[in-house]
Amino acid sequence: MLNFAVIGCGRISKNHVEALNNNSDSCRLVAVCDIVENKAIEREKQYKRSVENANVKVYTDYIQMLENEKIDVVSICTESGYHAKNAIDCLNYGKHVLIEKPMALSLEDADKIID
């Protein structure tokens, strides 16, 4: 079972949560994070409507989330300009990342993620 988290709970994150709902036999959502707490709460509720006994933590600080939760994979759904920083931070915490497109806004940042 893979533990997932979502950073950035705007409109595209809905699709990521739905995919986790549809694959609940092999993965689960354990945390959501958005600087606007109500957006994160909405994604938590979306997941809980479909998955029995779900225990999803809500955060407004993704570093705090990375430090406090057992997470295998992070779906990065923030605004494109934050993708590289979010991904590099998650990778530095030993997490796998799934990054919404574009991966980064520059080739230099994309190379940093790959490295």
Biopython code that builds the backbone (N, CA, C, O; Angstrom):
import numpy as np
from Bio.PDB.StructureBuilder import StructureBuilder

atoms = [
    (1, "MET", "N", (0.855, -1.182, 0.000)),
    (1, "MET", "CA", (0.000, 0.000, 0.000)),
    (1, "MET", "C", (0.896, 1.237, 0.000)),
    (1, "MET", "O", (1.750, 1.393, 0.872)),
    (2, "LEU", "N", (0.695, 2.113, -0.981)),
    (2, "LEU", "CA", (1.453, 3.357, -1.070)),
    (2, "LEU", "C", (0.673, 4.485, -0.406)),
    (2, "LEU", "O", (-0.530, 4.634, -0.617)),
    (3, "ASN", "N", (1.370, 5.269, 0.393)),
    (3, "ASN", "CA", (0.773, 6.442, 1.036)),
    (3, "ASN", "C", (1.049, 7.680, 0.200)),
    (3, "ASN", "O", (2.201, 8.023, -0.066)),
    (4, "PHE", "N", (-0.022, 8.344, -0.211)),
    (4, "PHE", "CA", (0.072, 9.537, -1.045)),
    (4, "PHE", "C", (-0.274, 10.788, -0.260)),
    (4, "PHE", "O", (-1.027, 10.752, 0.713)),
    (5, "ALA", "N", (0.299, 11.897, -0.712)),
    (5, "ALA", "CA", (-0.088, 13.224, -0.247)),
    (5, "ALA", "C", (-0.274, 14.096, -1.476)),
    (5, "ALA", "O", (0.285, 13.820, -2.538)),
    (6, "VAL", "N", (-1.060, 15.143, -1.325)),
    (6, "VAL", "CA", (-1.280, 16.100, -2.401)),
    (6, "VAL", "C", (-0.879, 17.475, -1.892)),
    (6, "VAL", "O", (-1.322, 17.908, -0.829)),
    (7, "ILE", "N", (-0.033, 18.159, -2.662)),
    (7, "ILE", "CA", (0.306, 19.551, -2.373)),
    (7, "ILE", "C", (-0.352, 20.401, -3.446)),
    (7, "ILE", "O", (-0.114, 20.209, -4.638)),
    (8, "GLY", "N", (-1.181, 21.341, -3.013)),
    (8, "GLY", "CA", (-1.922, 22.197, -3.937)),
    (8, "GLY", "C", (-3.275, 21.578, -4.209)),
    (8, "GLY", "O", (-3.375, 20.589, -4.935)),
    (9, "CYS", "N", (-4.312, 22.150, -3.636)),
    (9, "CYS", "CA", (-5.646, 21.537, -3.702)),
    (9, "CYS", "C", (-6.618, 22.332, -4.558)),
    (9, "CYS", "O", (-7.805, 22.424, -4.243)),
    (10, "GLY", "N", (-6.116, 22.901, -5.632)),
    (10, "GLY", "CA", (-6.969, 23.596, -6.589)),
    (10, "GLY", "C", (-7.664, 22.617, -7.515)),
    (10, "GLY", "O", (-7.814, 21.438, -7.192)),
    (11, "ARG", "N", (-8.088, 23.112, -8.672)),
    (11, "ARG", "CA", (-8.975, 22.320, -9.528)),
    (11, "ARG", "C", (-8.372, 21.026, -10.047)),
    (11, "ARG", "O", (-9.084, 20.024, -10.120)),
    (12, "ILE", "N", (-7.088, 20.996, -10.412)),
    (12, "ILE", "CA", (-6.516, 19.758, -10.965)),
    (12, "ILE", "C", (-6.358, 18.689, -9.896)),
    (12, "ILE", "O", (-6.353, 17.499, -10.212)),
    (13, "SER", "N", (-6.229, 19.087, -8.643)),
    (13, "SER", "CA", (-6.048, 18.102, -7.566)),
    (13, "SER", "C", (-7.246, 17.180, -7.430)),
    (13, "SER", "O", (-7.124, 16.056, -6.943)),
    (14, "LYS", "N", (-8.394, 17.657, -7.858)),
    (14, "LYS", "CA", (-9.606, 16.820, -7.816)),
    (14, "LYS", "C", (-9.383, 15.520, -8.583)),
    (14, "LYS", "O", (-9.819, 14.456, -8.144)),
    (15, "ASN", "N", (-8.709, 15.604, -9.721)),
    (15, "ASN", "CA", (-8.442, 14.417, -10.537)),
    (15, "ASN", "C", (-7.480, 13.465, -9.835)),
    (15, "ASN", "O", (-7.620, 12.247, -9.951)),
    (16, "HIS", "N", (-6.520, 14.000, -9.120)),
    (16, "HIS", "CA", (-5.564, 13.155, -8.397)),
    (16, "HIS", "C", (-6.261, 12.410, -7.266)),
    (16, "HIS", "O", (-6.012, 11.224, -7.050)),
    (17, "VAL", "N", (-7.125, 13.102, -6.551)),
    (17, "VAL", "CA", (-7.862, 12.466, -5.461)),
    (17, "VAL", "C", (-8.814, 11.411, -6.020)),
    (17, "VAL", "O", (-8.963, 10.341, -5.430)),
    (18, "GLU", "N", (-9.447, 11.694, -7.131)),
    (18, "GLU", "CA", (-10.332, 10.720, -7.763)),
    (18, "GLU", "C", (-9.557, 9.464, -8.178)),
    (18, "GLU", "O", (-10.047, 8.347, -8.012)),
    (19, "ALA", "N", (-8.357, 9.647, -8.712)),
    (19, "ALA", "CA", (-7.519, 8.501, -9.091)),
    (19, "ALA", "C", (-7.160, 7.666, -7.866)),
    (19, "ALA", "O", (-7.138, 6.438, -7.937)),
    (20, "LEU", "N", (-6.881, 8.320, -6.752)),
    (20, "LEU", "CA", (-6.594, 7.579, -5.514)),
    (20, "LEU", "C", (-7.830, 6.832, -5.044)),
    (20, "LEU", "O", (-7.733, 5.696, -4.580)),
    (21, "ASN", "N", (-8.990, 7.463, -5.161)),
    (21, "ASN", "CA", (-10.247, 6.778, -4.825)),
    (21, "ASN", "C", (-10.415, 5.521, -5.659)),
    (21, "ASN", "O", (-10.796, 4.469, -5.144)),
    (22, "ASN", "N", (-10.132, 5.633, -6.941)),
    (22, "ASN", "CA", (-10.331, 4.521, -7.868)),
    (22, "ASN", "C", (-9.291, 3.418, -7.719)),
    (22, "ASN", "O", (-9.463, 2.332, -8.273)),
    (23, "ASN", "N", (-8.224, 3.676, -6.987)),
    (23, "ASN", "CA", (-7.156, 2.695, -6.811)),
    (23, "ASN", "C", (-6.888, 2.421, -5.334)),
    (23, "ASN", "O", (-5.749, 2.182, -4.932)),
    (24, "SER", "N", (-7.938, 2.458, -4.543)),
    (24, "SER", "CA", (-7.797, 2.329, -3.088)),
    (24, "SER", "C", (-7.305, 0.957, -2.639)),
    (24, "SER", "O", (-6.993, 0.769, -1.463)),
    (25, "ASP", "N", (-7.233, 0.003, -3.555)),
    (25, "ASP", "CA", (-6.689, -1.309, -3.204)),
    (25, "ASP", "C", (-5.163, -1.291, -3.113)),
    (25, "ASP", "O", (-4.572, -2.180, -2.501)),
    (26, "SER", "N", (-4.514, -0.278, -3.721)),
    (26, "SER", "CA", (-3.052, -0.240, -3.722)),
    (26, "SER", "C", (-2.461, 1.073, -3.216)),
    (26, "SER", "O", (-1.251, 1.167, -3.013)),
    (27, "CYS", "N", (-3.301, 2.084, -3.010)),
    (27, "CYS", "CA", (-2.791, 3.358, -2.516)),
    (27, "CYS", "C", (-3.861, 4.073, -1.699)),
    (27, "CYS", "O", (-5.058, 3.823, -1.842)),
    (28, "ARG", "N", (-3.387, 4.970, -0.839)),
    (28, "ARG", "CA", (-4.331, 5.730, -0.019)),
    (28, "ARG", "C", (-3.809, 7.141, 0.167)),
    (28, "ARG", "O", (-2.603, 7.383, 0.168)),
    (29, "LEU", "N", (-4.731, 8.053, 0.320)),
    (29, "LEU", "CA", (-4.400, 9.448, 0.588)),
    (29, "LEU", "C", (-4.262, 9.617, 2.092)),
    (29, "LEU", "O", (-5.188, 9.310, 2.843)),
    (30, "VAL", "N", (-3.102, 10.107, 2.535)),
    (30, "VAL", "CA", (-2.884, 10.282, 3.966)),
    (30, "VAL", "C", (-2.797, 11.739, 4.373)),
    (30, "VAL", "O", (-2.964, 12.063, 5.549)),
    (31, "ALA", "N", (-2.531, 12.649, 3.394)),
    (31, "ALA", "CA", (-2.417, 14.065, 3.736)),
    (31, "ALA", "C", (-2.662, 14.928, 2.512)),
    (31, "ALA", "O", (-2.363, 14.551, 1.379)),
    (32, "VAL", "N", (-3.214, 16.097, 2.782)),
    (32, "VAL", "CA", (-3.416, 17.116, 1.750)),
    (32, "VAL", "C", (-2.885, 18.432, 2.292)),
    (32, "VAL", "O", (-2.909, 18.672, 3.499)),
    (33, "CYS", "N", (-2.404, 19.286, 1.387)),
    (33, "CYS", "CA", (-1.841, 20.556, 1.818)),
    (33, "CYS", "C", (-2.158, 21.644, 0.811)),
    (33, "CYS", "O", (-2.014, 21.463, -0.398)),
    (34, "ASP", "N", (-2.588, 22.767, 1.335)),
    (34, "ASP", "CA", (-2.780, 23.969, 0.526)),
    (34, "ASP", "C", (-2.648, 25.162, 1.455)),
    (34, "ASP", "O", (-3.019, 25.085, 2.626)),
    (35, "ILE", "N", (-2.122, 26.263, 0.940)),
    (35, "ILE", "CA", (-1.995, 27.453, 1.781)),
    (35, "ILE", "C", (-3.362, 28.031, 2.125)),
    (35, "ILE", "O", (-3.500, 28.788, 3.086)),
    (36, "VAL", "N", (-4.370, 27.670, 1.336)),
    (36, "VAL", "CA", (-5.757, 28.020, 1.655)),
    (36, "VAL", "C", (-6.386, 26.775, 2.278)),
    (36, "VAL", "O", (-6.748, 25.834, 1.572)),
    (37, "GLU", "N", (-6.510, 26.779, 3.582)),
    (37, "GLU", "CA", (-6.927, 25.578, 4.310)),
    (37, "GLU", "C", (-8.247, 25.009, 3.819)),
    (37, "GLU", "O", (-8.402, 23.789, 3.773)),
    (38, "ASN", "N", (-9.200, 25.851, 3.452)),
    (38, "ASN", "CA", (-10.504, 25.358, 2.992)),
    (38, "ASN", "C", (-10.392, 24.500, 1.733)),
    (38, "ASN", "O", (-11.172, 23.565, 1.552)),
    (39, "LYS", "N", (-9.435, 24.807, 0.868)),
    (39, "LYS", "CA", (-9.226, 23.982, -0.325)),
    (39, "LYS", "C", (-8.742, 22.591, 0.070)),
    (39, "LYS", "O", (-9.185, 21.589, -0.492)),
    (40, "ALA", "N", (-7.835, 22.535, 1.034)),
    (40, "ALA", "CA", (-7.342, 21.240, 1.501)),
    (40, "ALA", "C", (-8.458, 20.449, 2.171)),
    (40, "ALA", "O", (-8.566, 19.238, 1.982)),
    (41, "ILE", "N", (-9.277, 21.125, 2.944)),
    (41, "ILE", "CA", (-10.404, 20.459, 3.606)),
    (41, "ILE", "C", (-11.369, 19.883, 2.578)),
    (41, "ILE", "O", (-11.906, 18.793, 2.777)),
    (42, "GLU", "N", (-11.594, 20.596, 1.490)),
    (42, "GLU", "CA", (-12.497, 20.090, 0.450)),
    (42, "GLU", "C", (-11.951, 18.809, -0.181)),
    (42, "GLU", "O", (-12.720, 17.886, -0.446)),
    (43, "ARG", "N", (-10.631, 18.730, -0.428)),
    (43, "ARG", "CA", (-10.041, 17.510, -0.983)),
    (43, "ARG", "C", (-10.113, 16.370, 0.030)),
    (43, "ARG", "O", (-10.353, 15.224, -0.348)),
    (44, "GLU", "N", (-9.912, 16.668, 1.296)),
    (44, "GLU", "CA", (-10.048, 15.647, 2.343)),
    (44, "GLU", "C", (-11.465, 15.083, 2.320)),
    (44, "GLU", "O", (-11.650, 13.867, 2.369)),
    (45, "LYS", "N", (-12.456, 15.953, 2.245)),
    (45, "LYS", "CA", (-13.852, 15.511, 2.223)),
    (45, "LYS", "C", (-14.160, 14.708, 0.974)),
    (45, "LYS", "O", (-14.879, 13.711, 1.039)),
    (46, "GLN", "N", (-13.622, 15.130, -0.168)),
    (46, "GLN", "CA", (-13.836, 14.397, -1.419)),
    (46, "GLN", "C", (-13.353, 12.957, -1.265)),
    (46, "GLN", "O", (-14.052, 12.021, -1.655)),
    (47, "TYR", "N", (-12.180, 12.781, -0.705)),
    (47, "TYR", "CA", (-11.625, 11.440, -0.533)),
    (47, "TYR", "C", (-12.450, 10.633, 0.457)),
    (47, "TYR", "O", (-12.756, 9.467, 0.205)),
    (48, "LYS", "N", (-12.810, 11.239, 1.572)),
    (48, "LYS", "CA", (-13.536, 10.534, 2.622)),
    (48, "LYS", "C", (-14.939, 10.107, 2.177)),
    (48, "LYS", "O", (-15.490, 9.150, 2.720)),
    (49, "ARG", "N", (-15.519, 10.803, 1.199)),
    (49, "ARG", "CA", (-16.837, 10.405, 0.695)),
    (49, "ARG", "C", (-16.787, 9.054, -0.001)),
    (49, "ARG", "O", (-17.800, 8.359, -0.076)),
    (50, "SER", "N", (-15.616, 8.674, -0.513)),
    (50, "SER", "CA", (-15.501, 7.442, -1.291)),
    (50, "SER", "C", (-14.747, 6.320, -0.593)),
    (50, "SER", "O", (-14.914, 5.156, -0.955)),
    (51, "VAL", "N", (-13.931, 6.636, 0.385)),
    (51, "VAL", "CA", (-13.092, 5.624, 1.019)),
    (51, "VAL", "C", (-13.455, 5.511, 2.500)),
    (51, "VAL", "O", (-13.310, 6.460, 3.271)),
    (52, "GLU", "N", (-13.928, 4.329, 2.868)),
    (52, "GLU", "CA", (-14.321, 4.089, 4.256)),
    (52, "GLU", "C", (-13.122, 4.194, 5.190)),
    (52, "GLU", "O", (-12.014, 3.786, 4.841)),
    (53, "ASN", "N", (-13.349, 4.738, 6.366)),
    (53, "ASN", "CA", (-12.339, 4.824, 7.426)),
    (53, "ASN", "C", (-11.074, 5.564, 6.998)),
    (53, "ASN", "O", (-9.995, 5.304, 7.532)),
    (54, "ALA", "N", (-11.196, 6.477, 6.047)),
    (54, "ALA", "CA", (-10.031, 7.249, 5.613)),
    (54, "ALA", "C", (-9.585, 8.187, 6.735)),
    (54, "ALA", "O", (-10.401, 8.782, 7.438)),
    (55, "ASN", "N", (-8.278, 8.296, 6.876)),
    (55, "ASN", "CA", (-7.702, 9.192, 7.869)),
    (55, "ASN", "C", (-6.742, 10.123, 7.138)),
    (55, "ASN", "O", (-5.567, 9.800, 6.964)),
    (56, "VAL", "N", (-7.242, 11.272, 6.714)),
    (56, "VAL", "CA", (-6.468, 12.227, 5.930)),
    (56, "VAL", "C", (-6.186, 13.447, 6.790)),
    (56, "VAL", "O", (-7.107, 14.054, 7.337)),
    (57, "LYS", "N", (-4.909, 13.809, 6.910)),
    (57, "LYS", "CA", (-4.518, 14.994, 7.667)),
    (57, "LYS", "C", (-4.494, 16.199, 6.728)),
    (57, "LYS", "O", (-4.134, 16.080, 5.557)),
    (58, "VAL", "N", (-4.879, 17.349, 7.252)),
    (58, "VAL", "CA", (-4.912, 18.593, 6.491)),
    (58, "VAL", "C", (-3.783, 19.505, 6.973)),
    (58, "VAL", "O", (-3.603, 19.713, 8.173)),
    (59, "TYR", "N", (-3.027, 20.043, 6.014)),
    (59, "TYR", "CA", (-1.912, 20.942, 6.322)),
    (59, "TYR", "C", (-1.988, 22.203, 5.467)),
    (59, "TYR", "O", (-2.566, 22.205, 4.381)),
    (60, "THR", "N", (-1.391, 23.270, 5.985)),
    (60, "THR", "CA", (-1.185, 24.489, 5.196)),
    (60, "THR", "C", (0.297, 24.722, 4.937)),
    (60, "THR", "O", (0.657, 25.668, 4.236)),
    (61, "ASP", "N", (1.154, 23.883, 5.483)),
    (61, "ASP", "CA", (2.606, 23.969, 5.316)),
    (61, "ASP", "C", (3.111, 22.590, 4.881)),
    (61, "ASP", "O", (3.087, 21.639, 5.663)),
    (62, "TYR", "N", (3.566, 22.488, 3.632)),
    (62, "TYR", "CA", (3.931, 21.160, 3.139)),
    (62, "TYR", "C", (5.208, 20.613, 3.771)),
    (62, "TYR", "O", (5.371, 19.395, 3.848)),
    (63, "ILE", "N", (6.107, 21.465, 4.219)),
    (63, "ILE", "CA", (7.303, 20.972, 4.894)),
    (63, "ILE", "C", (6.898, 20.287, 6.202)),
    (63, "ILE", "O", (7.406, 19.217, 6.535)),
    (64, "GLN", "N", (6.002, 20.901, 6.919)),
    (64, "GLN", "CA", (5.489, 20.290, 8.150)),
    (64, "GLN", "C", (4.839, 18.942, 7.838)),
    (64, "GLN", "O", (5.015, 17.974, 8.577)),
    (65, "MET", "N", (4.089, 18.891, 6.740)),
    (65, "MET", "CA", (3.455, 17.635, 6.328)),
    (65, "MET", "C", (4.511, 16.570, 6.041)),
    (65, "MET", "O", (4.378, 15.432, 6.490)),
    (66, "LEU", "N", (5.560, 16.929, 5.297)),
    (66, "LEU", "CA", (6.616, 15.979, 4.961)),
    (66, "LEU", "C", (7.326, 15.465, 6.209)),
    (66, "LEU", "O", (7.734, 14.305, 6.264)),
    (67, "GLU", "N", (7.469, 16.320, 7.194)),
    (67, "GLU", "CA", (8.160, 15.941, 8.429)),
    (67, "GLU", "C", (7.307, 15.075, 9.353)),
    (67, "GLU", "O", (7.844, 14.312, 10.156)),
    (68, "ASN", "N", (5.988, 15.186, 9.245)),
    (68, "ASN", "CA", (5.109, 14.537, 10.219)),
    (68, "ASN", "C", (4.345, 13.325, 9.722)),
    (68, "ASN", "O", (3.778, 12.592, 10.533)),
    (69, "GLU", "N", (4.308, 13.090, 8.433)),
    (69, "GLU", "CA", (3.501, 11.998, 7.890)),
    (69, "GLU", "C", (4.369, 10.959, 7.200)),
    (69, "GLU", "O", (5.434, 11.270, 6.668)),
    (70, "LYS", "N", (3.892, 9.714, 7.220)),
    (70, "LYS", "CA", (4.552, 8.635, 6.485)),
    (70, "LYS", "C", (4.000, 8.657, 5.057)),
    (70, "LYS", "O", (2.904, 8.163, 4.795)),
    (71, "ILE", "N", (4.766, 9.227, 4.159)),
    (71, "ILE", "CA", (4.338, 9.451, 2.775)),
    (71, "ILE", "C", (5.339, 8.785, 1.841)),
    (71, "ILE", "O", (6.551, 8.924, 2.011)),
    (72, "ASP", "N", (4.820, 8.058, 0.851)),
    (72, "ASP", "CA", (5.669, 7.458, -0.175)),
    (72, "ASP", "C", (5.741, 8.325, -1.425)),
    (72, "ASP", "O", (6.806, 8.487, -2.020)),
    (73, "VAL", "N", (4.592, 8.883, -1.817)),
    (73, "VAL", "CA", (4.488, 9.633, -3.070)),
    (73, "VAL", "C", (3.729, 10.932, -2.823)),
    (73, "VAL", "O", (2.729, 10.958, -2.105)),
    (74, "VAL", "N", (4.224, 12.008, -3.431)),
    (74, "VAL", "CA", (3.544, 13.298, -3.339)),
    (74, "VAL", "C", (3.095, 13.721, -4.735)),
    (74, "VAL", "O", (3.902, 13.779, -5.663)),
    (75, "SER", "N", (1.815, 14.012, -4.877)),
    (75, "SER", "CA", (1.291, 14.604, -6.109)),
    (75, "SER", "C", (1.407, 16.114, -5.963)),
    (75, "SER", "O", (0.828, 16.710, -5.055)),
    (76, "ILE", "N", (2.158, 16.718, -6.863)),
    (76, "ILE", "CA", (2.367, 18.162, -6.808)),
    (76, "ILE", "C", (1.410, 18.812, -7.796)),
    (76, "ILE", "O", (1.540, 18.674, -9.012)),
    (77, "CYS", "N", (0.446, 19.523, -7.230)),
    (77, "CYS", "CA", (-0.622, 20.147, -8.026)),
    (77, "CYS", "C", (-0.679, 21.650, -7.794)),
    (77, "CYS", "O", (-1.727, 22.271, -7.973)),
    (78, "THR", "N", (0.432, 22.224, -7.403)),
    (78, "THR", "CA", (0.490, 23.663, -7.154)),
    (78, "THR", "C", (0.551, 24.408, -8.484)),
    (78, "THR", "O", (0.578, 23.797, -9.552)),
    (79, "GLU", "N", (0.572, 25.723, -8.404)),
    (79, "GLU", "CA", (0.763, 26.535, -9.609)),
    (79, "GLU", "C", (2.127, 26.195, -10.210)),
    (79, "GLU", "O", (3.075, 25.896, -9.484)),
    (80, "SER", "N", (2.220, 26.243, -11.527)),
    (80, "SER", "CA", (3.404, 25.778, -12.255)),
    (80, "SER", "C", (4.709, 26.386, -11.758)),
    (80, "SER", "O", (5.733, 25.704, -11.733)),
    (81, "GLY", "N", (4.693, 27.635, -11.369)),
    (81, "GLY", "CA", (5.908, 28.304, -10.918)),
    (81, "GLY", "C", (6.491, 27.733, -9.642)),
    (81, "GLY", "O", (7.639, 28.024, -9.308)),
    (82, "TYR", "N", (5.724, 26.923, -8.919)),
    (82, "TYR", "CA", (6.193, 26.317, -7.672)),
    (82, "TYR", "C", (6.598, 24.850, -7.831)),
    (82, "TYR", "O", (7.132, 24.258, -6.893)),
    (83, "HIS", "N", (6.357, 24.265, -8.979)),
    (83, "HIS", "CA", (6.598, 22.835, -9.169)),
    (83, "HIS", "C", (8.023, 22.425, -8.821)),
    (83, "HIS", "O", (8.222, 21.450, -8.095)),
    (84, "ALA", "N", (9.015, 23.149, -9.325)),
    (84, "ALA", "CA", (10.414, 22.759, -9.107)),
    (84, "ALA", "C", (10.764, 22.786, -7.623)),
    (84, "ALA", "O", (11.326, 21.821, -7.104)),
    (85, "LYS", "N", (10.444, 23.864, -6.946)),
    (85, "LYS", "CA", (10.768, 23.963, -5.520)),
    (85, "LYS", "C", (10.050, 22.877, -4.730)),
    (85, "LYS", "O", (10.661, 22.206, -3.898)),
    (86, "ASN", "N", (8.752, 22.699, -4.986)),
    (86, "ASN", "CA", (8.000, 21.667, -4.283)),
    (86, "ASN", "C", (8.609, 20.285, -4.528)),
    (86, "ASN", "O", (8.794, 19.508, -3.592)),
    (87, "ALA", "N", (8.915, 19.987, -5.779)),
    (87, "ALA", "CA", (9.463, 18.668, -6.128)),
    (87, "ALA", "C", (10.816, 18.442, -5.468)),
    (87, "ALA", "O", (11.052, 17.380, -4.892)),
    (88, "ILE", "N", (11.696, 19.415, -5.543)),
    (88, "ILE", "CA", (13.032, 19.269, -4.962)),
    (88, "ILE", "C", (12.936, 19.095, -3.450)),
    (88, "ILE", "O", (13.645, 18.270, -2.875)),
    (89, "ASP", "N", (12.072, 19.859, -2.809)),
    (89, "ASP", "CA", (11.882, 19.690, -1.359)),
    (89, "ASP", "C", (11.398, 18.277, -1.038)),
    (89, "ASP", "O", (11.920, 17.634, -0.127)),
    (90, "CYS", "N", (10.407, 17.795, -1.779)),
    (90, "CYS", "CA", (9.889, 16.443, -1.536)),
    (90, "CYS", "C", (10.949, 15.388, -1.781)),
    (90, "CYS", "O", (11.084, 14.450, -0.996)),
    (91, "LEU", "N", (11.698, 15.529, -2.852)),
    (91, "LEU", "CA", (12.765, 14.574, -3.158)),
    (91, "LEU", "C", (13.835, 14.587, -2.073)),
    (91, "LEU", "O", (14.375, 13.537, -1.722)),
    (92, "ASN", "N", (14.143, 15.757, -1.544)),
    (92, "ASN", "CA", (15.125, 15.842, -0.454)),
    (92, "ASN", "C", (14.640, 15.158, 0.817)),
    (92, "ASN", "O", (15.449, 14.783, 1.667)),
    (93, "TYR", "N", (13.344, 14.994, 0.952)),
    (93, "TYR", "CA", (12.776, 14.247, 2.077)),
    (93, "TYR", "C", (12.609, 12.759, 1.735)),
    (93, "TYR", "O", (12.034, 12.000, 2.515)),
    (94, "GLY", "N", (13.109, 12.354, 0.578)),
    (94, "GLY", "CA", (13.069, 10.939, 0.202)),
    (94, "GLY", "C", (11.738, 10.476, -0.363)),
    (94, "GLY", "O", (11.448, 9.280, -0.356)),
    (95, "LYS", "N", (10.927, 11.397, -0.851)),
    (95, "LYS", "CA", (9.615, 11.045, -1.395)),
    (95, "LYS", "C", (9.688, 10.932, -2.918)),
    (95, "LYS", "O", (10.482, 11.614, -3.565)),
    (96, "HIS", "N", (8.860, 10.074, -3.470)),
    (96, "HIS", "CA", (8.660, 10.042, -4.915)),
    (96, "HIS", "C", (7.700, 11.171, -5.250)),
    (96, "HIS", "O", (6.882, 11.561, -4.417)),
    (97, "VAL", "N", (7.796, 11.698, -6.464)),
    (97, "VAL", "CA", (6.906, 12.792, -6.845)),
    (97, "VAL", "C", (6.206, 12.512, -8.157)),
    (97, "VAL", "O", (6.759, 11.900, -9.070)),
    (98, "LEU", "N", (4.983, 12.976, -8.221)),
    (98, "LEU", "CA", (4.183, 12.995, -9.435)),
    (98, "LEU", "C", (3.875, 14.473, -9.651)),
    (98, "LEU", "O", (3.171, 15.089, -8.851)),
    (99, "ILE", "N", (4.402, 15.037, -10.733)),
    (99, "ILE", "CA", (4.310, 16.476, -10.935)),
    (99, "ILE", "C", (3.350, 16.781, -12.077)),
    (99, "ILE", "O", (3.481, 16.254, -13.181)),
    (100, "GLU", "N", (2.390, 17.636, -11.787)),
    (100, "GLU", "CA", (1.504, 18.120, -12.849)),
    (100, "GLU", "C", (2.348, 18.854, -13.886)),
    (100, "GLU", "O", (3.403, 19.398, -13.556)),
    (101, "LYS", "N", (1.901, 18.871, -15.106)),
    (101, "LYS", "CA", (2.644, 19.568, -16.142)),
    (101, "LYS", "C", (2.431, 21.075, -16.029)),
    (101, "LYS", "O", (1.364, 21.520, -15.608)),
    (102, "PRO", "N", (3.408, 21.838, -16.392)),
    (102, "PRO", "CA", (4.754, 21.435, -16.791)),
    (102, "PRO", "C", (5.567, 21.031, -15.580)),
    (102, "PRO", "O", (5.309, 21.472, -14.460)),
    (103, "MET", "N", (6.547, 20.190, -15.821)),
    (103, "MET", "CA", (7.421, 19.733, -14.745)),
    (103, "MET", "C", (8.095, 20.921, -14.056)),
    (103, "MET", "O", (8.196, 20.969, -12.830)),
    (104, "ALA", "N", (8.547, 21.866, -14.858)),
    (104, "ALA", "CA", (9.209, 23.072, -14.361)),
    (104, "ALA", "C", (9.068, 24.144, -15.436)),
    (104, "ALA", "O", (8.671, 23.863, -16.567)),
    (105, "LEU", "N", (9.401, 25.373, -15.060)),
    (105, "LEU", "CA", (9.281, 26.466, -16.021)),
    (105, "LEU", "C", (10.579, 26.756, -16.762)),
    (105, "LEU", "O", (10.608, 27.587, -17.670)),
    (106, "SER", "N", (11.647, 26.074, -16.378)),
    (106, "SER", "CA", (12.916, 26.249, -17.089)),
    (106, "SER", "C", (13.622, 24.900, -17.186)),
    (106, "SER", "O", (13.393, 24.001, -16.376)),
    (107, "LEU", "N", (14.474, 24.781, -18.185)),
    (107, "LEU", "CA", (15.262, 23.573, -18.345)),
    (107, "LEU", "C", (16.196, 23.395, -17.153)),
    (107, "LEU", "O", (16.439, 22.270, -16.715)),
    (108, "GLU", "N", (16.712, 24.488, -16.634)),
    (108, "GLU", "CA", (17.595, 24.435, -15.471)),
    (108, "GLU", "C", (16.871, 23.814, -14.271)),
    (108, "GLU", "O", (17.423, 22.945, -13.597)),
    (109, "ASP", "N", (15.636, 24.259, -14.004)),
    (109, "ASP", "CA", (14.876, 23.689, -12.890)),
    (109, "ASP", "C", (14.503, 22.228, -13.141)),
    (109, "ASP", "O", (14.519, 21.420, -12.213)),
    (110, "ALA", "N", (14.170, 21.884, -14.381)),
    (110, "ALA", "CA", (13.863, 20.489, -14.701)),
    (110, "ALA", "C", (15.085, 19.600, -14.460)),
    (110, "ALA", "O", (14.961, 18.490, -13.942)),
    (111, "ASP", "N", (16.259, 20.094, -14.837)),
    (111, "ASP", "CA", (17.489, 19.332, -14.599)),
    (111, "ASP", "C", (17.753, 19.161, -13.105)),
    (111, "ASP", "O", (18.225, 18.105, -12.683)),
    (112, "LYS", "N", (17.460, 20.172, -12.306)),
    (112, "LYS", "CA", (17.655, 20.074, -10.858)),
    (112, "LYS", "C", (16.740, 18.995, -10.281)),
    (112, "LYS", "O", (17.148, 18.243, -9.396)),
    (113, "ILE", "N", (15.515, 18.917, -10.775)),
    (113, "ILE", "CA", (14.583, 17.880, -10.297)),
    (113, "ILE", "C", (15.118, 16.502, -10.662)),
    (113, "ILE", "O", (15.115, 15.592, -9.833)),
    (114, "ILE", "N", (15.570, 16.350, -11.880)),
    (114, "ILE", "CA", (16.083, 15.067, -12.354)),
    (114, "ILE", "C", (17.317, 14.653, -11.558)),
    (114, "ILE", "O", (17.461, 13.489, -11.182)),
    (115, "ASP", "N", (18.206, 15.613, -11.303)),
    (115, "ASP", "CA", (19.419, 15.309, -10.525)),
    (115, "ASP", "C", (19.064, 14.863, -9.134)),
    (115, "ASP", "O", (19.952, 14.565, -8.336)),
]
sb = StructureBuilder()
sb.init_structure("model")
sb.init_model(0)
sb.init_chain("A")
sb.init_seg("    ")
for serial, (resi, resn, name, xyz) in enumerate(atoms, 1):
    if name == "N":
        sb.init_residue(resn, " ", resi, " ")
    sb.init_atom(name, np.array(xyz, "f"), 0.0, 1.0, " ", f" {name:<3s}", serial, name[0])
structure = sb.get_structure()
